[in-house]
Amino acid sequence: MERLKQWLQKKNGFVLGIRGQLMLFIVGITLLTLGLVWGVITYALTPQYNRTIHDRLSDRARAIVAMIDDSDAPISNRDFGILVLNNDFWQSMNDAFQNHVINVDGCCVDFSDSTLRSLKAYESMYPCLLHESTGAFGGEFGYNLNTSLAIQMRQKLFQQGYLFEIVQAGSSQQMLVGRLSTDGQYGVIVSTSLAQISTAAEVMRSILFPLALVLLILDLLFAMLFSRWFTRPVEKLSVGARQIAAGNYDVQIQVVHRDEIGQLAQDFNHMAAEVKRSAQLEKDILANVSHDLRTPLTLIKGYAETVRDLTGDDDDKRTEQCNIIVDETDRLTTLVNSVMELSKVQNGSEKPNPIEFDMSQLCFEVAGRYDALCDQNHWTLQLEADHAATVHADPAMMERVLHNLLGNAFHHIGEDGTVILRVLPQAKGCRVEVEDHGPGIPPEDLPYLFDRYYRARQDAGKAGTGLGLSITKAILQQHGFAFGVNSAVGQGSTFWFEMCDTRSPANP
């Protein structure tokens, strides 16, 4: 099927769509099924039927021979060439046939002795090739039980001890299965006609071609209708994708089905919403970066021109203006470094190098670096890390996370001048919290707090790059750590992340 599709594409220079592929697939399956049916009818039906008939005849012959073996007296004898039958046995045999204890409907049963002459025969089939019918119209009807064919088959039975033959005369075909009694004195041949299976196979083959034609037409019609129903939502997704590529980010696909296609439509709508938000965020980034770069560049240029043209001989003013130039240059450097750091973490060029270490000890070391800042501003950094907390992470990256969260907390410190750094040990790691008692964050700003350059309303106009929390988010996502913020307006905020070791014992 795949080779046929590739050949069509190569020869005709077109790409087979989903509808064409579906129609080609259904037609191919139909032809394969019909081919299998034809093969079964031609090559497997007759042999399987013959095996079934053979097993059935063999069971019946075995049951009849068992009755002969179980008889208390011989079933017949020949006294000076005269045949004498055991009437009691033959009556019981006749009852077994009539009551279907041994079902011989549609069969011919031939009984013979070692002289190869017939003892008795039961006919439930016409014509029987073993026995020739005798009698004329209006006269007495009978059978010739000792035909040459019957004697020939009996001879084979007594010589081989078992008989299996298929004989044919004209259009009639008959299967014969024979068995001997245990003492070898009596033979039983059970036979039945095979004409019906040949006729049935011919009839089935004769109707196979028109049936195949009808099935192909129905399959093509069904494939056209089904493919149209199946590809319609895919076409809508394709149109929506082209609209997004053209810049229309408000595209939403109606979800009609609750299957895989419906799930794909939901995912597409989610993707479109995220693309729209990302596009808006890129615009905001461009506006914020432009604003953040414009102000220091303007100051640097203005003060540099002033130093050059006016205050070159005034040491105090020159020093003051040069300090401003240095400060603005540092601000630009900080912004550029933050952008580069975020880019490295997000694009995967800077990957974590995780090791096992004590997070409480790292928090103690980081907190010590804020002693001078706290003394200068009369602030308090309260460290609550009394217990060891062994974690598996990159310590350098975790140090950056702590600096970003502490810097953000000091940027929003409350009137009490207190920031709390807390380490809470857990079963497979720890939970780290940075708490401030500042103004808090409005609920509408919480979902976007970790986005690049996003600033809450109360932060508008404040100094900072707006990238600290974005860098924190990227680092924690690389490690697979959960993170978030709990905040209430007027009560402060608590930024947290959980460092849980998710490695399996087999893959440390």
N, C-alpha and C positions, 0 to 999 in steps of 0.2 A: 504493500500500500504506500509506504513512504517512498520507495523507488519510483512508483508510478507518478506520485505527486511531483517529485523532483524532475522526472522526465518531461511532464507537461509544462512545468515552469521553464525548463531549459529550451524546449522546442518552441513554445509559443511566446516566451518572453513576458509572462505575466505572473503575478504572485497570487496563488490560490487563497481566497479569503476563507473566513471561518465557515460561511455558508457552503461554499464549494467543498471544503474539506469534510464538513459534516455529511453532505450528500454523497461524496465519494466514499466515505467510511461506511455509511449505511448500505449503499449499493454493494460495496465489496463484501460486507458481512452477509448480505442476502445471497450473493452469488456463492460465497464460501459455504453457507449453510445448505443451499440447494445442491452444490457439488458433493457435500458430505452425504446428503440424503440419497443422491443418485448412487454414490459409491456403496452405501449400505444396502440399497435395494439390489444392486448388481452383484456385489461380491460378498456381502455378509448375511443377507436375509436368508438365502437358500441354505447355506451351510449351518447357520444357527438353528433354522427350522428343522433341518435334518437331524442335528444333534438332539434337539428337544424330542422329536418323534422317536429317535433311537432309544433315548433314556426311558421314555414312556413305555414303548413296546418291551424293552428289556425288563422293566419292573413287572409288567403283566406276565411275561413268560416265566420269570422267576417265581411269582406267586402261584402260577398254575403247577409248575414243577414241584413246588413245596407241598401242594395238596397231593400230588402223586406219591411223593416220598412219605407223606404221613399216613397213607392208606394202609389199613391193617392187612389187606389181601391184595393180590395182583389185580390190576384194573382190567386185565384181559388175559386170555390164553388161546392157543390154537390147538384144538384137539383133532388130530389127523387132518390138519389144514383148514379146519372149520373154526372161524372166529367166534369166541364166546366172551361177552363183555360182563364186567362186574356192575350190575345195574345199580346197586346201592351207591357206588362211587360216582357213576355218571349222573345219577340223580342229584347228588350233592354238588357236583360240578355245575350242573345246569342251574341249580338254585343259586349258586354263587354268582353266576353270570346274570341271571334275571334280577337278583336283588342288588346288583352292582357292588357286591363284595369285591369282585374282580370286574372292573369295567372294561368290557370288550366292545362297546358301541363303536361302530365304524371300522371294525376289525374283522379279519378272517383268522380263525384258530384251527390249525391242522394238528391232529394227534396221529402218531405212527409208532410202530414197534421196530425192532431190529431187522425185521424182514423187509423194511422200507415200504410196507403196505399200510394204507390208512386204517386207523381204528375208528375215528369219528372226526367230524368237522363242524365248526359253528360259523355260520356266515351272517355277518352283519354289515356287509359291504358288497356292492355290485358295481362293476364286475370284479371278481377275484381272479387274478391271473393264474393262481395255483390250481383252481378247480374250474372245470368247464361245465357250464350249465347244459342240461339235457332236456329233451322233451319238445314236443311240437305244439303249435297253436291249438288250444282246446284239449290238449292231453295232459298227462301228469308231468309235473316239473320236477327236475332233480339235478344232481351234480355228478360229474365224473371226478372222483376224489383221488384217482391214481393216474393223473396226467404225467406226461414225460417230464414236465418242468417240476411237478411236485416230487416225483421220484428222484430227480437230479438234486433238488435242494435237500431232501431227506438224506441222501447219500453224503453230501458235504457235511451235514450236521453230525451224522454218526461217525464220520471220519475225523472231523476237526474237534468235535465236542462242543462247538459253538458256531452259530451261523449269523452272519450279517451280510445281506445282499440287497441291492436295488435292481429290480428287473423292470423291463419296459417292453410293451407290446403296442405298437402304434403310438397313439398319443397318451396312453395310460402308463403310469409309473407307479411302482409299488415297492415299499420297503419291507424286508423280511428279517425278523430276529428270531433265532431258534436256540433252545437249550435242551440238554439231556437230563434225564432223571439221574439220581445218584448211582443207581446200579447200572446205568447205561443201557437199559432195556427199552426205554420209551423216549420219544422225542416230541417236542412241542415247538411249532412255528407259528408266531403271531405276526400278522402283516396288516398294513393299511395303505391307502392310496396317498400319493404325493402330487396328484394332479392339481389340487387347489392352490398350492403355494406357487407353482409356476404361473398359473393364471393370474394370481394376485400380483406377482412381481411384474408381469406384462402390463396389467391395468395401471399399476402405480407409475411405471415408466411412461406410459402413454399420456397420463395427465400431468406429468411433471413439467413439461415445457409450457403449456398454457398457464399452469399454476405459477411458474417462475415469472412469466410475463406480467401476470396480474400483480404479483408481489412486488416486482420492480416498479411498476407504475404507482402502486400505493406507497411504497417506500420513498420514491422521489417526491410525491405530494406531501407525505408526512415530513420528510426532511426539509422541504421548502418552508412549510408552516412552522415547524419547530425551530429551524435556524433563524427565521425572522423574529420569532418570539425571544429566542435566546440571545441574539446579537443586538436587539434594540437597546437594552441598557448599556451594553458595551459601546455602542455608537454614541450614546449620550455622554458616557465618560470620555470618549475621544474628543467630542465637541467641547466638553468642559475643559479638557487639558489644553486644547488649542486656544481657548479663550484666556486661560491663565497665562499661557505663553505670550499672548498678545497684550497682557497687562491688566486684564479684568480679573481682579482677585475676589470679586463678590459672587463668583459662580457657586451654586449649590445644586447638587443632583438630588432629585426626588427619590427617596427610598421606597420602592414598591414591594420588592420581594424580601423575604426574611432568610434567604439562603446565602451561599457564598457570594453571589453577585450583589445581593443587598449589603452584605458586609463590606464588599469592595466599594460600593457607593458611599457607605458611612465613612470608611477610611479616606476616600477621596474628599469628602466634605471636610473632614478633620484636617487633611493636608492643605486644602484650600484656605481654611481659616488660619492655619499656622503660617502658610506662605504670605497671607495678607498681613498678619501680625509682624512677621519677619521683615516684610517690605516696609511697613510703617516704622519698624524699629531701625532699619537701615537709614531711612530718612532722618529719624531723630538723631541717630549717631552722626550722620553727616552734619546736621545743624549744630549739634553740641560740640563736635570736634572743631568745626569751623569757628564757633564762638570761643572755645577754649584756646584755640591757637591765635585768633585775631587779637585778643586783649593783650597777652604778653608780648606778642610781636610788635604791636603798636607801641607799647611802653618801652620796649627795648630800643626800637628805632627812634622814638622821640627823645629819650634820655641820651642815647648815643649822639644824636645830632646836637643836643644841648651842650653836652660835654665838649664836643668838637668845636662848636661855634661860640659859646658864651662863657662857660665856667672852667675853661682849661686852666686858668691861673688861680682859681679859688679852690684851695685844697679841701676845705670842709664840704662845699657843695659838690665838688667833683667826687669826693669819697661817698657822699650820700647817694648821688645819682648812680655811681658805679655799683653800689650795693643793691640798688633797686634792679639794675640790669642783671646782676648775678642772681638775685632772688627770682626774677622772671625766667631767667635761663634755667634755673633749677626746676621751676614749675613746669616748663616745657619738657625738660628731661624726664621728670616724673611721669608726665602724661604719656610721652612716647614709650617709656619703659613699661608702663602699665598696659598700653595697647599691645606691645610686642609680647609681654608675658601672657596676656589673655590669648593671643593668637597661637602661641606655642602650645599652651595647654589644650586649647580647643581642637587644633588640627592634629594633635597626637605626636608632634615632633619632640615634645618633652614628656616622656613617659615616667610613671612612678617606678621607684626602685624600692619595693617594700621589704622591710626587715622587722624583727620583733624588738620592741623597746617599751619603756615605761612612759605612758602618756602623762602621768602625774609629775614625773621628773621633768619632762619637756615643758609642761605648763609652769613649773617652778622657775625654770631657767628663763622662759619668755617673760614672765611677770617681773623678774628682777630687772629687766631692761627698761621698765617704766617707772623705776624709783625716782629718777631725776625729774621726769615730767610731772609726777604726782607731787613731789616736794615743791617744785616751782609753782604749781597752780593750786596747791593745797587740796589735792584730790586724794582719794583712797582707792587702791586696787586690792580688793579682798580675795585672797586665794583660798579655795576650799578643795584641797587635794590631799587628804590625809592618808589615803590608802593607795597602794600600788595598783596600776591598771596596765597590764601587758596587752599590747595591741600589735597588729601586723599591718604596717603602712609605711609610706615614705616619710621619714621624720622631717626632712627639709620642706616638703610640701605642707605637712601639717603645721610647721612653724609659720609658714606664710598664711595659712588659714587663720591661725590664732592672731597674728599681727593685724590682718584685715578686720577680723571681728572686734578686736580690742580697739583698733583705731576708729572703727565705726561707733563703738560704744562711747569712747571719750568724746567723739564729735557730737554725741547727743546726750552728754552727761546731765543728770538732773541737778536740782538745787542742793541735794545732799552731798554732791561731789563724790559719789561712790559707784564703782563698777565691780561686779563680782565675776570671777573666773572659777567655775565649779567643775569637778571631775567626779562622775558617779560610776563606780565599777559595776559591770554587768557580767552575765554568765560567759560570754565569748568576746568581751571587750569592755567598752565603757561608753558613757554618754557625756559629752562636754557641753557646757552651757556658759554663755557670756551674757550677763544681765546688767541692764542699766535702768535708771529711774528717771529717764527723760520724758519728753512729751508723748512718746508712743507713736504708733503708726495707724492711720485710719484703715478700716477694713477693706475699702476699695483699692488701697495701694498694696495690700499684702501679696496678692497673686503675682505682681510684676516686680517685686522688690529685688529679685536676683537677676533681672534682665540688664543688659548692657546699657549704660548711660541713663537708666531709669532713676528718677529721683522723686521722692514723695513731695507733696505740695509744700510742706513746711521746710523742705531742704532747698527750695528754689533760691538761687542767688548765693548759696554757700560755696566755699572753696572745696575743691576735691575733684578727682577725675571721674567719679561715678562708675569705676570699674572694679573696685575692691570686692564687692559682693558677687560680681560676675565671675571674677577669678576664683573666689571661694567655691562657687557653685561648680565650675568646671573641674576643679581639683577633687571635690568630693564625689562628683559623678564618675571621674576616672577610677576612683577607689571603690565605687559601688556602695558608698555610705549614704544612709538616709539623713536628711537635713531639713530645717524649717525655722520658723520664727513664730513666737507667741507674743502678742502685743495687745495692749488696751490703751486707748487715748487717755493721756493724763497720768498713766501709771507706769509707763516704761515698756521696755521690750526685752525678750530673752531669745537670743539666737542659739540654736542647738544643732548638734550633729552626733550621730551614733556610729561608733567605730566597732563593728561586729565582724569577726573573722568567719567568713562563709566558706572557707576551704574545706573540702572533704578529707577525711583521714588518709585516703589512698592518694590524694594529690595535694601534698602540703605546699 
